[in-house]
Amino acid sequence: MDHRSKRIAALRFSGGLVLGWATSWVILNGGLALLRASWPEYAIADPEKAYSLAMLFVRLLIFSSMIVATSGVATLVAGHTRIAWVVGGLILALSIPPHLYPGYVWDDYPAWYHISYLLSIVPLVILGGQAARSLFPGASRAAVAAQQGAAADEPAAERPIR
């Protein structure tokens, strides 16, 4: 890989991380705001974190959607699924302290909630990365072509996908 290809790969990787995190912010904040606006009981329970079982499951669904979308967007931008592992590691690293140490959110939720959330992160980022690659296969080929400086008229079947 020449210098230009390395720069493009680094820019795509960085762009994948930035756009992935922007996606996570939009989905997480938008999803929780929509939940508060559309479910009056949730809006009442939210300040005290006095959630019902159904509310906890919906929160897990929103967080799961955020994780899948974050890794999917990062994969599409970076052009490879390796970034999904990086995204998963970052989400896990940022999630472990507040979910496992007393004094943060550990006391606000039942243990099964924390365990479910933390154990689902890695499988969900892999799912997001693989889904993005399967749903948008041209994005991976375009990334590889850009990194390798492939000619636009080269058949897609001849270009490798990493």
QUIRA-V805509 format. One record per residue. RES is the residue in one small letter. OMEGA is omega as a letter, one per 20 degrees, with the letter a starting at -180 (NA if undefined). Layout:
res=RES omega=OMEGA
res=RES omega=OMEGA
This chain:
res=m omega=a
res=d omega=a
res=h omega=a
res=r omega=a
res=s omega=r
res=k omega=r
res=r omega=r
res=i omega=r
res=a omega=r
res=a omega=r
res=l omega=r
res=r omega=r
res=f omega=r
res=s omega=r
res=g omega=r
res=g omega=r
res=l omega=a
res=v omega=a
res=l omega=r
res=g omega=r
res=w omega=r
res=a omega=r
res=t omega=a
res=s omega=a
res=w omega=a
res=v omega=a
res=i omega=a
res=l omega=a
res=n omega=r
res=g omega=a
res=g omega=r
res=l omega=r
res=a omega=r
res=l omega=r
res=l omega=r
res=r omega=a
res=a omega=a
res=s omega=a
res=w omega=a
res=p omega=r
res=e omega=r
res=y omega=r
res=a omega=r
res=i omega=a
res=a omega=a
res=d omega=a
res=p omega=a
res=e omega=a
res=k omega=r
res=a omega=a
res=y omega=r
res=s omega=r
res=l omega=r
res=a omega=r
res=m omega=r
res=l omega=r
res=f omega=r
res=v omega=r
res=r omega=r
res=l omega=r
res=l omega=r
res=i omega=r
res=f omega=r
res=s omega=r
res=s omega=r
res=m omega=a
res=i omega=r
res=v omega=a
res=a omega=r
res=t omega=a
res=s omega=r
res=g omega=r
res=v omega=r
res=a omega=r
res=t omega=r
res=l omega=a
res=v omega=a
res=a omega=r
res=g omega=r
res=h omega=a
res=t omega=r
res=r omega=a
res=i omega=r
res=a omega=r
res=w omega=r
res=v omega=r
res=v omega=r
res=g omega=r
res=g omega=r
res=l omega=r
res=i omega=r
res=l omega=r
res=a omega=r
res=l omega=a
res=s omega=a
res=i omega=a
res=p omega=a
res=p omega=a
res=h omega=a
res=l omega=a
res=y omega=r
res=p omega=r
res=g omega=r
res=y omega=a
res=v omega=a
res=w omega=a
res=d omega=a
res=d omega=a
res=y omega=r
res=p omega=a
res=a omega=a
res=w omega=a
res=y omega=r
res=h omega=a
res=i omega=r
res=s omega=a
res=y omega=a
res=l omega=a
res=l omega=a
res=s omega=a
res=i omega=a
res=v omega=r
res=p omega=a
res=l omega=r
res=v omega=r
res=i omega=r
res=l omega=r
res=g omega=r
res=g omega=r
res=q omega=r
res=a omega=r
res=a omega=a
res=r omega=r
res=s omega=a
res=l omega=a
res=f omega=a
res=p omega=r
res=g omega=a
res=a omega=r
res=s omega=r
res=r omega=r
res=a omega=r
res=a omega=r
res=v omega=r
res=a omega=r
res=a omega=a
res=q omega=a
res=q omega=a
res=g omega=a
res=a omega=r
res=a omega=a
res=a omega=a
res=d omega=r
res=e omega=r
res=p omega=a
res=a omega=a
res=a omega=a
res=e omega=a
res=r omega=a
res=p omega=r
res=i omega=r
res=r omega=NA
